Amino acid sequence: MTSTERGIAAAEAHSAHNYHPLPVVVATAEGAWMTDVTGRRYLDLLAGYSALNFGHGNRRLLDAARAQLERVTLTSRAFHHDRFADFCTRLAELCGMELVLPMNTGAEAVETAVKTARKWGYRVKGVPDGRAKIIVADNNFHGRTTTIVSFSTDPEARADFGPYTPGFESVPYGDLAALAAAVDEHTVAVLLEPIQGEAGVLVPPAGYLPGVRKLTRDRDVLFIADEIQSGLGRTGRTFACEHEDVVPDVYVLGKALGGGVVPVSAVVSSREVLGVFAPGEHGSTFGGNPLACAVALEVIELLRTGEFQQRATELGAHLHHELGPLAGGGAVDAVRGRGLWAGVDINPSRGSGRAVSERLLARGVLVKETHGATIRIAPPLMISKADLDWGLDQLRHVLGV
């Protein structure tokens, strides 16, 4: 048995099988490259589902983490600590908002946004108690807690986890008329991904997000943008909503906010919206901890320069220029995306998304499939053009084009 096989067998012997990892055991990583236990290197074109936007082992992020580790890592929110105010202030500024409610994971942030919208609906909008409704989109992915899977349309995420939480209505993604028809007097929020990541990097039609923004304003409904995957530079802007000059009422952030070092998430909004909470109504022992704040502050500084957004714009244009001609040629049915983010639908004649991912693994490239036929490409934003081109050459090779 090889060292890779031993590592996989040991992991599977004592862990629940809630994931189906590719057969590689990573030992170290730097930049856009990971190295397995045998010493073989792989180009990372997944970037931890966008958690690693700034690359593996980013020196600035690691230095910030190390310095904070020597000082204090956790106080709980029972006490103030000296990194918290700066984190909240600078993240609010980055978002053009007023208040920040920090959590840890993306799913926690979405749950927080749901609670926020409901409480705002009751206390500010005047919706009768227990009647608040939140509208979501088909094929959404916002996490896997019991509340969130209650409004999922993915049978794999939803089946066998009922009874389901009420108060949600799902409409087709990108269909403004369907959304407008679903809004009623009890609607408190519309919760959307500006680009649906897990669904296959689905970009909505032009004008959809501005239409959502106008509709929600006109009907006194909160627009909650889940930018956990799409935000913080991935699409070439700080937030994907910016591509259509849209500012939602609430941003939900995570993944890249922790730089791939620690889990950090947050809900960011106005004082009117997040001001509905009183002490004791919501919280997290680790949310906004000193270590998380130190790393996230450095992430914010990296984004303030605009360097990573510019790289995502330029390399993203190159990525889509290279991928576009593959569509319709027999190997690939469609290519979608924005910035340094793409969903590639594999024609069944070339195998499943999993099969293509495994063939790429054999050639030293790491991607991951979704919904059977689609592979996602989302490298760290600091990847070099030469490395990106090499990875795309491997994709062409396994597709036979």
C-alpha positions as a LaTeX table, in Angstrom:
\begin{tabular}{lrrr}
\hline
Residue & $x$ (\AA) & $y$ (\AA) & $z$ (\AA) \\
\hline
Met1 & 0.00 & 0.00 & 0.00 \\
Thr2 & 1.40 & 3.41 & $-0.99$ \\
Ser3 & 1.62 & 6.38 & 1.38 \\
Thr4 & $-1.28$ & 7.97 & $-0.48$ \\
Glu5 & $-3.40$ & 4.86 & $-0.13$ \\
Arg6 & $-2.53$ & 4.60 & 3.57 \\
Gly7 & $-3.51$ & 8.22 & 4.14 \\
Ile8 & $-6.82$ & 7.80 & 2.36 \\
Ala9 & $-7.62$ & 4.53 & 4.14 \\
Ala10 & $-6.84$ & 6.04 & 7.54 \\
Ala11 & $-9.01$ & 9.07 & 6.86 \\
Glu12 & $-11.95$ & 7.02 & 5.64 \\
Ala13 & $-11.72$ & 4.59 & 8.55 \\
His14 & $-12.66$ & 7.18 & 11.17 \\
Ser15 & $-14.43$ & 10.02 & 9.37 \\
Ala16 & $-18.04$ & 10.32 & 8.29 \\
His17 & $-18.33$ & 10.10 & 4.51 \\
Asn18 & $-19.95$ & 13.47 & 3.95 \\
Tyr19 & $-17.39$ & 14.31 & 1.25 \\
His20 & $-16.00$ & 12.37 & $-1.71$ \\
Pro21 & $-12.44$ & 13.74 & $-2.03$ \\
Leu22 & $-10.23$ & 13.09 & $-4.99$ \\
Pro23 & $-7.56$ & 10.44 & $-4.23$ \\
Val24 & $-4.75$ & 12.80 & $-3.24$ \\
Val25 & $-3.29$ & 13.47 & 0.22 \\
Val26 & $-1.87$ & 17.00 & 0.44 \\
Ala27 & 1.05 & 17.66 & 2.77 \\
Thr28 & 2.22 & 21.20 & 1.94 \\
Ala29 & 1.17 & 24.12 & $-0.25$ \\
Glu30 & 2.50 & 27.44 & $-1.45$ \\
Gly31 & 1.01 & 29.99 & $-3.80$ \\
Ala32 & $-1.04$ & 28.16 & $-6.43$ \\
Trp33 & 0.64 & 24.80 & $-5.87$ \\
Met34 & 0.07 & 21.91 & $-3.47$ \\
Thr35 & 2.39 & 18.97 & $-2.78$ \\
Asp36 & 1.22 & 15.53 & $-1.72$ \\
Val37 & 2.75 & 13.05 & 0.73 \\
Thr38 & 4.82 & 11.50 & $-2.06$ \\
Gly39 & 6.34 & 14.85 & $-3.07$ \\
Arg40 & 4.30 & 15.28 & $-6.25$ \\
Arg41 & 3.12 & 18.82 & $-7.02$ \\
Tyr42 & $-0.35$ & 19.82 & $-8.21$ \\
Leu43 & $-1.69$ & 23.08 & $-9.59$ \\
Asp44 & $-4.64$ & 24.18 & $-7.48$ \\
Leu45 & $-7.47$ & 25.41 & $-9.71$ \\
Leu46 & $-10.09$ & 25.23 & $-6.94$ \\
Ala47 & $-8.59$ & 27.50 & $-4.24$ \\
Gly48 & $-10.71$ & 26.04 & $-1.44$ \\
Tyr49 & $-13.93$ & 27.09 & $-3.21$ \\
Ser50 & $-12.54$ & 30.68 & $-3.22$ \\
Ala51 & $-11.38$ & 30.63 & 0.41 \\
Leu52 & $-7.78$ & 30.80 & $-0.89$ \\
Asn53 & $-8.12$ & 33.83 & $-3.15$ \\
Phe54 & $-4.71$ & 35.12 & $-1.99$ \\
Gly55 & $-2.92$ & 31.80 & $-2.40$ \\
His56 & $-1.60$ & 29.14 & $-0.08$ \\
Gly57 & 0.75 & 30.39 & 2.61 \\
Asn58 & 0.38 & 34.08 & 1.79 \\
Arg59 & 3.23 & 35.67 & 3.76 \\
Arg60 & 1.31 & 38.73 & 4.89 \\
Leu61 & $-1.56$ & 36.64 & 6.19 \\
Leu62 & 0.71 & 34.14 & 7.93 \\
Asp63 & 2.74 & 36.94 & 9.52 \\
Ala64 & $-0.45$ & 38.55 & 10.81 \\
Ala65 & $-1.60$ & 35.22 & 12.24 \\
Arg66 & 1.76 & 34.46 & 13.87 \\
Ala67 & 1.96 & 37.87 & 15.50 \\
Gln68 & $-1.53$ & 37.53 & 16.90 \\
Leu69 & $-0.90$ & 33.96 & 18.13 \\
Glu70 & 1.75 & 35.38 & 20.44 \\
Arg71 & $-0.66$ & 37.93 & 21.93 \\
Val72 & $-4.20$ & 36.58 & 22.41 \\
Thr73 & $-6.36$ & 34.27 & 20.30 \\
Leu74 & $-9.72$ & 34.22 & 22.05 \\
Thr75 & $-11.58$ & 36.32 & 24.58 \\
Ser76 & $-15.16$ & 35.42 & 23.60 \\
Arg77 & $-17.50$ & 38.35 & 23.10 \\
Ala78 & $-17.88$ & 38.64 & 26.88 \\
Phe79 & $-15.00$ & 41.14 & 26.68 \\
His80 & $-13.62$ & 43.62 & 24.19 \\
His81 & $-10.29$ & 42.98 & 22.51 \\
Asp82 & $-7.99$ & 45.38 & 20.70 \\
Arg83 & $-8.46$ & 44.05 & 17.15 \\
Phe84 & $-12.25$ & 43.99 & 17.08 \\
Ala85 & $-12.99$ & 47.68 & 16.53 \\
Asp86 & $-10.51$ & 47.99 & 13.65 \\
Phe87 & $-11.89$ & 44.87 & 11.97 \\
Cys88 & $-15.50$ & 46.06 & 12.13 \\
Thr89 & $-14.61$ & 49.59 & 11.05 \\
Arg90 & $-12.48$ & 48.59 & 8.07 \\
Leu91 & $-14.82$ & 45.88 & 6.84 \\
Ala92 & $-17.77$ & 48.28 & 7.06 \\
Glu93 & $-15.75$ & 50.81 & 5.06 \\
Leu94 & $-14.81$ & 48.21 & 2.43 \\
Cys95 & $-18.51$ & 47.38 & 2.01 \\
Gly96 & $-19.76$ & 50.95 & 2.20 \\
Met97 & $-21.94$ & 49.93 & 5.14 \\
Glu98 & $-22.24$ & 50.87 & 8.81 \\
Leu99 & $-22.35$ & 47.76 & 11.00 \\
Val100 & $-20.67$ & 44.35 & 11.03 \\
Leu101 & $-21.82$ & 41.17 & 12.77 \\
Pro102 & $-18.91$ & 38.68 & 12.70 \\
Met103 & $-19.32$ & 34.93 & 12.70 \\
Asn104 & $-17.10$ & 32.01 & 11.66 \\
Thr105 & $-18.42$ & 30.00 & 8.72 \\
Gly106 & $-20.42$ & 30.99 & 5.69 \\
Ala107 & $-23.40$ & 28.94 & 6.79 \\
Glu108 & $-23.40$ & 30.74 & 10.15 \\
Ala109 & $-23.38$ & 34.07 & 8.33 \\
Val110 & $-26.35$ & 33.03 & 6.19 \\
Glu111 & $-28.24$ & 31.88 & 9.29 \\
Thr112 & $-27.42$ & 35.25 & 10.84 \\
Ala113 & $-28.76$ & 37.05 & 7.77 \\
Val114 & $-31.98$ & 35.02 & 7.94 \\
Lys115 & $-32.47$ & 35.94 & 11.61 \\
Thr116 & $-31.64$ & 39.57 & 10.84 \\
Ala117 & $-34.18$ & 39.77 & 8.02 \\
Arg118 & $-36.93$ & 38.21 & 10.11 \\
Lys119 & $-36.33$ & 40.48 & 13.10 \\
Trp120 & $-36.13$ & 43.54 & 10.84 \\
Gly121 & $-39.41$ & 42.45 & 9.25 \\
Tyr122 & $-41.17$ & 42.24 & 12.59 \\
Arg123 & $-39.63$ & 45.28 & 14.31 \\
Val124 & $-39.21$ & 47.69 & 11.40 \\
Lys125 & $-41.51$ & 46.65 & 8.55 \\
Gly126 & $-44.33$ & 45.51 & 10.82 \\
Val127 & $-44.91$ & 41.99 & 9.48 \\
Pro128 & $-47.17$ & 39.99 & 11.85 \\
Asp129 & $-45.24$ & 37.71 & 14.19 \\
Gly130 & $-44.42$ & 34.33 & 12.65 \\
Arg131 & $-45.42$ & 35.33 & 9.10 \\
Ala132 & $-42.10$ & 36.55 & 7.67 \\
Lys133 & $-41.20$ & 35.14 & 4.24 \\
Ile134 & $-37.81$ & 35.12 & 2.53 \\
Ile135 & $-37.57$ & 34.52 & $-1.23$ \\
Val136 & $-34.64$ & 32.50 & $-2.56$ \\
Ala137 & $-33.62$ & 31.14 & $-5.96$ \\
Asp138 & $-33.78$ & 27.63 & $-7.37$ \\
Asn139 & $-30.43$ & 25.82 & $-7.44$ \\
Asn140 & $-29.14$ & 28.02 & $-4.64$ \\
Phe141 & $-26.33$ & 27.01 & $-2.33$ \\
His142 & $-26.05$ & 28.89 & 0.95 \\
Gly143 & $-24.79$ & 26.13 & 3.26 \\
Arg144 & $-25.95$ & 22.89 & 4.81 \\
Thr145 & $-27.56$ & 23.68 & 8.16 \\
Thr146 & $-31.10$ & 22.45 & 8.72 \\
Thr147 & $-32.62$ & 25.88 & 8.07 \\
Ile148 & $-30.61$ & 26.40 & 4.89 \\
Val149 & $-31.29$ & 22.98 & 3.37 \\
Ser150 & $-34.98$ & 23.66 & 4.00 \\
Phe151 & $-34.89$ & 26.08 & 1.07 \\
Ser152 & $-32.49$ & 24.12 & $-1.11$ \\
Thr153 & $-33.76$ & 22.59 & $-4.36$ \\
Asp154 & $-30.88$ & 20.10 & $-4.48$ \\
Pro155 & $-32.15$ & 16.65 & $-3.46$ \\
Glu156 & $-28.65$ & 15.60 & $-2.37$ \\
Ala157 & $-28.46$ & 18.46 & 0.12 \\
Arg158 & $-32.09$ & 18.26 & 1.25 \\
Ala159 & $-33.30$ & 14.65 & 1.28 \\
Asp160 & $-33.75$ & 12.93 & 4.67 \\
Phe161 & $-33.13$ & 16.08 & 6.72 \\
Gly162 & $-36.73$ & 17.12 & 7.36 \\
Pro163 & $-38.93$ & 18.34 & 8.90 \\
Tyr164 & $-38.02$ & 21.53 & 7.10 \\
Thr165 & $-38.05$ & 25.10 & 8.37 \\
Pro166 & $-40.95$ & 27.11 & 6.91 \\
Gly167 & $-40.88$ & 30.71 & 5.75 \\
Phe168 & $-39.11$ & 30.41 & 2.39 \\
Glu169 & $-40.24$ & 30.47 & $-1.23$ \\
Ser170 & $-38.00$ & 29.56 & $-4.15$ \\
Val171 & $-38.31$ & 31.03 & $-7.64$ \\
Pro172 & $-36.29$ & 30.47 & $-10.84$ \\
Tyr173 & $-32.91$ & 32.18 & $-10.77$ \\
Gly174 & $-32.69$ & 35.10 & $-13.16$ \\
Asp175 & $-36.49$ & 35.38 & $-13.60$ \\
Leu176 & $-37.45$ & 38.84 & $-12.40$ \\
Ala177 & $-41.14$ & 38.38 & $-13.20$ \\
Ala178 & $-41.33$ & 35.25 & $-11.05$ \\
Leu179 & $-39.60$ & 37.07 & $-8.23$ \\
Ala180 & $-41.98$ & 40.01 & $-8.44$ \\
Ala181 & $-44.98$ & 37.67 & $-8.36$ \\
Ala182 & $-43.67$ & 35.97 & $-5.23$ \\
Val183 & $-43.23$ & 39.16 & $-3.21$ \\
Asp184 & $-46.17$ & 39.83 & $-0.91$ \\
Glu185 & $-46.91$ & 41.87 & 2.21 \\
His186 & $-45.13$ & 39.33 & 4.41 \\
Thr187 & $-41.91$ & 39.23 & 2.38 \\
Val188 & $-38.98$ & 40.54 & 4.42 \\
Ala189 & $-36.05$ & 39.68 & 2.17 \\
Val190 & $-34.76$ & 38.32 & $-1.11$ \\
Leu191 & $-31.64$ & 36.18 & $-0.58$ \\
Leu192 & $-29.54$ & 35.58 & $-3.70$ \\
Glu193 & $-26.06$ & 34.68 & $-4.87$ \\
Pro194 & $-25.04$ & 37.32 & $-7.44$ \\
Ile195 & $-23.43$ & 34.38 & $-9.25$ \\
Gln196 & $-24.51$ & 30.87 & $-8.29$ \\
Gly197 & $-21.30$ & 29.01 & $-7.53$ \\
Glu198 & $-22.23$ & 25.47 & $-6.53$ \\
Ala199 & $-24.86$ & 25.37 & $-9.27$ \\
Gly200 & $-22.07$ & 25.63 & $-11.83$ \\
Val201 & $-21.00$ & 29.30 & $-11.83$ \\
Leu202 & $-24.30$ & 30.57 & $-13.21$ \\
Val203 & $-24.27$ & 34.26 & $-14.13$ \\
Pro204 & $-27.74$ & 35.86 & $-14.15$ \\
Pro205 & $-29.01$ & 37.75 & $-17.21$ \\
Ala206 & $-27.87$ & 41.36 & $-17.62$ \\
Gly207 & $-30.25$ & 43.66 & $-15.77$ \\
Tyr208 & $-31.43$ & 41.01 & $-13.32$ \\
Leu209 & $-29.58$ & 42.26 & $-10.26$ \\
Pro210 & $-30.54$ & 45.92 & $-10.89$ \\
Gly211 & $-34.12$ & 44.71 & $-11.32$ \\
Val212 & $-33.95$ & 42.88 & $-7.99$ \\
Arg213 & $-32.55$ & 46.00 & $-6.38$ \\
Lys214 & $-35.36$ & 48.21 & $-7.71$ \\
Leu215 & $-38.07$ & 45.69 & $-6.85$ \\
Thr216 & $-36.88$ & 45.24 & $-3.29$ \\
Arg217 & $-36.64$ & 48.98 & $-2.74$ \\
Asp218 & $-40.09$ & 49.59 & $-4.18$ \\
Arg219 & $-41.67$ & 46.84 & $-2.07$ \\
Asp220 & $-39.82$ & 47.56 & 1.21 \\
Val221 & $-37.92$ & 44.26 & 1.15 \\
Leu222 & $-34.27$ & 43.65 & 2.04 \\
Phe223 & $-31.91$ & 42.53 & $-0.71$ \\
Ile224 & $-29.39$ & 40.12 & 0.82 \\
Ala225 & $-26.42$ & 39.30 & $-1.41$ \\
Asp226 & $-24.60$ & 36.09 & $-0.52$ \\
Glu227 & $-21.09$ & 36.99 & $-1.70$ \\
Ile228 & $-19.39$ & 34.19 & 0.21 \\
Gln229 & $-17.92$ & 32.68 & $-2.97$ \\
Ser230 & $-18.34$ & 35.52 & $-5.45$ \\
Gly231 & $-17.04$ & 38.33 & $-3.25$ \\
Leu232 & $-13.66$ & 39.68 & $-2.20$ \\
Gly233 & $-12.04$ & 39.87 & $-5.59$ \\
Arg234 & $-13.02$ & 36.62 & $-7.32$ \\
Thr235 & $-14.95$ & 38.20 & $-10.21$ \\
Gly236 & $-12.65$ & 41.18 & $-10.79$ \\
Arg237 & $-14.48$ & 43.49 & $-8.43$ \\
Thr238 & $-14.52$ & 43.50 & $-4.65$ \\
Phe239 & $-18.13$ & 42.31 & $-4.87$ \\
Ala240 & $-19.85$ & 40.63 & $-7.81$ \\
Cys241 & $-22.83$ & 43.00 & $-7.40$ \\
Glu242 & $-20.57$ & 45.85 & $-8.46$ \\
His243 & $-20.51$ & 44.62 & $-12.06$ \\
Glu244 & $-24.02$ & 46.03 & $-12.41$ \\
Asp245 & $-23.58$ & 48.95 & $-9.99$ \\
Val246 & $-25.81$ & 47.29 & $-7.42$ \\
Val247 & $-25.47$ & 47.79 & $-3.68$ \\
Pro248 & $-27.61$ & 45.38 & $-1.65$ \\
Asp249 & $-28.98$ & 46.06 & 1.81 \\
Val250 & $-26.94$ & 43.23 & 3.30 \\
Tyr251 & $-23.68$ & 41.53 & 2.32 \\
Val252 & $-23.01$ & 37.99 & 3.52 \\
Leu253 & $-19.27$ & 37.28 & 3.48 \\
Gly254 & $-17.00$ & 34.36 & 4.32 \\
Lys255 & $-14.39$ & 32.07 & 2.72 \\
Ala256 & $-11.73$ & 34.50 & 1.44 \\
Leu257 & $-12.33$ & 36.82 & 4.41 \\
Gly258 & $-10.23$ & 34.39 & 6.46 \\
Gly259 & $-7.59$ & 34.10 & 3.76 \\
Gly260 & $-7.55$ & 30.32 & 3.93 \\
Val261 & $-5.93$ & 30.63 & 7.37 \\
Val262 & $-8.88$ & 30.72 & 9.77 \\
Pro263 & $-12.66$ & 30.61 & 9.25 \\
Val264 & $-14.08$ & 34.14 & 9.26 \\
Ser265 & $-17.51$ & 35.28 & 8.11 \\
Ala266 & $-19.66$ & 38.33 & 8.59 \\
Val267 & $-22.97$ & 39.99 & 7.87 \\
Val268 & $-22.51$ & 43.65 & 6.92 \\
Ser269 & $-25.35$ & 46.14 & 6.65 \\
Ser270 & $-26.81$ & 49.44 & 7.77 \\
Arg271 & $-27.51$ & 50.56 & 11.30 \\
Glu272 & $-31.24$ & 50.32 & 10.59 \\
Val273 & $-30.97$ & 46.65 & 9.69 \\
Leu274 & $-28.31$ & 45.20 & 12.00 \\
Gly275 & $-29.34$ & 47.59 & 14.75 \\
Val276 & $-32.38$ & 45.40 & 15.45 \\
Phe277 & $-30.29$ & 43.07 & 17.63 \\
Ala278 & $-30.08$ & 43.49 & 21.38 \\
Pro279 & $-27.48$ & 41.80 & 23.62 \\
Gly280 & $-28.18$ & 38.09 & 24.05 \\
Glu281 & $-30.29$ & 37.69 & 20.91 \\
His282 & $-27.51$ & 36.31 & 18.70 \\
Gly283 & $-23.86$ & 35.47 & 19.09 \\
Ser284 & $-20.90$ & 33.14 & 18.70 \\
Thr285 & $-18.11$ & 32.24 & 21.11 \\
Phe286 & $-15.50$ & 32.39 & 18.36 \\
Gly287 & $-17.14$ & 35.02 & 16.14 \\
Gly288 & $-14.88$ & 38.06 & 15.83 \\
Asn289 & $-12.07$ & 36.46 & 17.86 \\
Pro290 & $-8.68$ & 38.25 & 17.93 \\
Leu291 & $-6.93$ & 35.78 & 15.62 \\
Ala292 & $-9.74$ & 35.95 & 13.07 \\
Cys293 & $-9.81$ & 39.74 & 13.20 \\
Ala294 & $-6.03$ & 40.00 & 12.74 \\
Val295 & $-6.09$ & 37.82 & 9.62 \\
Ala296 & $-9.22$ & 39.43 & 8.19 \\
Leu297 & $-7.75$ & 42.90 & 8.71 \\
Glu298 & $-4.80$ & 41.88 & 6.52 \\
Val299 & $-7.23$ & 40.47 & 3.92 \\
Ile300 & $-9.02$ & 43.82 & 3.86 \\
Glu301 & $-5.71$ & 45.61 & 3.36 \\
Leu302 & $-4.86$ & 43.32 & 0.44 \\
Leu303 & $-8.20$ & 44.14 & $-1.16$ \\
Arg304 & $-7.89$ & 47.88 & $-0.59$ \\
Thr305 & $-4.98$ & 48.05 & $-3.05$ \\
Gly306 & $-7.14$ & 46.75 & $-5.90$ \\
Glu307 & $-4.26$ & 44.51 & $-7.05$ \\
Phe308 & $-6.17$ & 41.25 & $-6.70$ \\
Gln309 & $-9.30$ & 42.61 & $-8.33$ \\
Gln310 & $-7.18$ & 43.75 & $-11.27$ \\
Arg311 & $-5.49$ & 40.34 & $-11.56$ \\
Ala312 & $-8.88$ & 38.63 & $-11.54$ \\
Thr313 & $-10.06$ & 40.98 & $-14.28$ \\
Glu314 & $-7.04$ & 40.49 & $-16.53$ \\
Leu315 & $-6.44$ & 36.79 & $-15.96$ \\
Gly316 & $-10.17$ & 36.18 & $-15.99$ \\
Ala317 & $-10.46$ & 37.71 & $-19.45$ \\
His318 & $-7.64$ & 35.41 & $-20.57$ \\
Leu319 & $-9.27$ & 32.38 & $-18.91$ \\
His320 & $-12.55$ & 32.92 & $-20.71$ \\
His321 & $-10.80$ & 33.71 & $-23.99$ \\
Glu322 & $-9.11$ & 30.30 & $-23.76$ \\
Leu323 & $-12.14$ & 28.36 & $-22.54$ \\
Gly324 & $-14.75$ & 29.94 & $-24.81$ \\
Pro325 & $-13.72$ & 28.15 & $-28.03$ \\
Leu326 & $-14.12$ & 24.77 & $-26.30$ \\
Ala327 & $-17.89$ & 25.22 & $-25.99$ \\
Gly328 & $-19.93$ & 23.51 & $-28.67$ \\
Gly329 & $-17.00$ & 21.62 & $-30.14$ \\
Gly330 & $-18.13$ & 18.23 & $-28.89$ \\
Ala331 & $-16.06$ & 18.05 & $-25.70$ \\
Val332 & $-17.66$ & 20.93 & $-23.80$ \\
Asp333 & $-21.32$ & 21.90 & $-23.90$ \\
Ala334 & $-21.04$ & 25.32 & $-22.26$ \\
Val335 & $-18.68$ & 27.65 & $-20.40$ \\
Arg336 & $-19.89$ & 30.29 & $-17.95$ \\
Gly337 & $-18.39$ & 32.63 & $-15.44$ \\
Arg338 & $-16.96$ & 36.02 & $-14.60$ \\
Gly339 & $-13.47$ & 37.06 & $-13.61$ \\
Leu340 & $-11.18$ & 34.26 & $-12.54$ \\
Trp341 & $-14.09$ & 31.87 & $-12.10$ \\
Ala342 & $-15.60$ & 29.46 & $-14.63$ \\
Gly343 & $-18.01$ & 26.58 & $-14.84$ \\
Val344 & $-17.33$ & 24.11 & $-17.65$ \\
Asp345 & $-20.08$ & 21.67 & $-18.65$ \\
Ile346 & $-18.45$ & 18.46 & $-19.88$ \\
Asn347 & $-20.11$ & 16.66 & $-22.77$ \\
Pro348 & $-21.05$ & 13.10 & $-21.72$ \\
Ser349 & $-18.91$ & 11.75 & $-24.55$ \\
Arg350 & $-15.87$ & 12.83 & $-22.53$ \\
Gly351 & $-17.11$ & 11.37 & $-19.25$ \\
Ser352 & $-18.55$ & 12.83 & $-16.09$ \\
Gly353 & $-17.21$ & 15.84 & $-14.23$ \\
Arg354 & $-15.74$ & 13.44 & $-11.69$ \\
Ala355 & $-13.98$ & 11.43 & $-14.40$ \\
Val356 & $-12.46$ & 14.57 & $-15.92$ \\
Ser357 & $-11.38$ & 15.75 & $-12.45$ \\
Glu358 & $-9.63$ & 12.42 & $-11.87$ \\
Arg359 & $-7.90$ & 12.57 & $-15.25$ \\
Leu360 & $-6.71$ & 16.08 & $-14.46$ \\
Leu361 & $-5.46$ & 14.88 & $-11.09$ \\
Ala362 & $-3.34$ & 12.30 & $-12.91$ \\
Arg363 & $-1.79$ & 15.17 & $-14.89$ \\
Gly364 & $-1.10$ & 17.32 & $-11.82$ \\
Val365 & $-4.13$ & 19.63 & $-11.82$ \\
Leu366 & $-6.75$ & 19.88 & $-9.06$ \\
Val367 & $-10.35$ & 20.82 & $-9.85$ \\
Lys368 & $-13.65$ & 19.51 & $-8.50$ \\
Glu369 & $-16.92$ & 18.59 & $-10.15$ \\
Thr370 & $-20.40$ & 19.76 & $-9.23$ \\
His371 & $-23.82$ & 18.41 & $-10.24$ \\
Gly372 & $-22.32$ & 15.55 & $-12.19$ \\
Ala373 & $-21.29$ & 17.14 & $-15.45$ \\
Thr374 & $-19.66$ & 20.44 & $-14.47$ \\
Ile375 & $-16.15$ & 21.25 & $-13.33$ \\
Arg376 & $-15.33$ & 24.57 & $-11.69$ \\
Ile377 & $-12.15$ & 26.53 & $-12.30$ \\
Ala378 & $-11.30$ & 29.06 & $-9.60$ \\
Pro379 & $-7.55$ & 29.34 & $-9.02$ \\
Pro380 & $-5.94$ & 31.60 & $-6.43$ \\
Leu381 & $-6.01$ & 35.14 & $-7.75$ \\
Met382 & $-2.21$ & 35.35 & $-7.53$ \\
Ile383 & $-1.68$ & 32.50 & $-10.02$ \\
Ser384 & 0.75 & 33.31 & $-12.82$ \\
Lys385 & $-0.43$ & 33.41 & $-16.42$ \\
Ala386 & 2.10 & 30.69 & $-17.28$ \\
Asp387 & 0.74 & 28.36 & $-14.60$ \\
Leu388 & $-2.84$ & 29.06 & $-15.63$ \\
Asp389 & $-2.00$ & 28.31 & $-19.26$ \\
Trp390 & $-0.27$ & 25.07 & $-18.26$ \\
Gly391 & $-3.38$ & 24.00 & $-16.35$ \\
Leu392 & $-5.61$ & 24.82 & $-19.33$ \\
Asp393 & $-3.31$ & 22.79 & $-21.57$ \\
Gln394 & $-3.87$ & 19.81 & $-19.28$ \\
Leu395 & $-7.64$ & 20.31 & $-19.53$ \\
Arg396 & $-7.46$ & 20.34 & $-23.34$ \\
His397 & $-5.40$ & 17.17 & $-23.23$ \\
Val398 & $-7.83$ & 15.20 & $-21.06$ \\
Leu399 & $-10.73$ & 16.41 & $-23.20$ \\
Gly400 & $-8.96$ & 15.41 & $-26.38$ \\
Val401 & $-9.13$ & 18.85 & $-28.02$ \\
\hline
\end{tabular}
